[in-house]
Amino acid sequence: MKNKFLRMMLALVVGLLGSAVVAPAAPALALCSGNGCYNQDPSSTGCSASGSIWVQMDEPLSPTFRLELRKSSACNAFWGRIWSAGSIYTVGSEYNVLVERQILSGGVYRAHSATSVTAPPGFSGYYWTDMVGNSNDDRVRVCYGLNHPDKADNWYAWCSKWMA
């Protein structure tokens, strides 16, 4: 009788513990891959979940400002991201981020695709570009520039090195 009672209690405890175990959530599936990610948002496609920083550049004149080139391993695509804590030294300027992709053709790198985003003056938080795809012989870089109201054109003054 005592063994039967212990077995029942053990079964009850195992049953309660077993119901408390929660299966881990399945990773989000990416909605695009490689060239199919061109001009797609890394967040809405699920690509940002596997995103990692390939290049990080901190603005020397403002420790609260950062430019990143990010890559999604699940999507095989790149995008640029800019971050600011809101204390940028250039007042009245929009902040532009550009990601450029070049492909190797006939032994020479040639422009292929680019995406950009503009953050408003004095922004705080993150802004990111849409993605450019990636294949074996590509190289990419991220650039940052200002679009000041007194200038007629956008200019990029700060670019990472080309990353293959």
C-alpha positions, 0 to 999 in steps of 0.5 A: 500500500505504501509503495502504491501511494509513493508511485501515485505521488511520483506520477502526480509530481512528474505530471505537474512538472511535465506540464510546466515545461514550455517548449522554446519558441521556434525561430522566426523564418526569414521572408527573403534571401539574398537578392530577393531582400533588395529594398526590403525592411530587415525588421518586417522580413525577420532578417534583423533577428539574425543580424550582426554588426559587420562594421561599427563606426563611432562618430569621433566628435559625438560619443552618442552617435554610431553608424553600423553595417549589419548582415543577416546570416539567415537572409544573406543580406546587408543594411545600414543602421544609424543610432543617436542618443539625440545630442548630435552636434550638427543642428538643422541637418538631416542624417543620411545613411547609404548602403552600397553594393558592388558586384565583381564582373570581368575582374572589376567591381561595378555598382549594383544596388544601393539603399538609403534612409534619412533621419530627421534633425536631432533624432534619437534612437535607430534608423535603418536602410532597407537591405541589399542582397549578397552573393559570393563576389560582392562587396558592400559599404555603409556611408553617412552624410548630412543633408543641410538646408543650405546645401543643394545636394546630399553629400556623404562624408564618412564611409566604411571600407569596402567589405567583401 
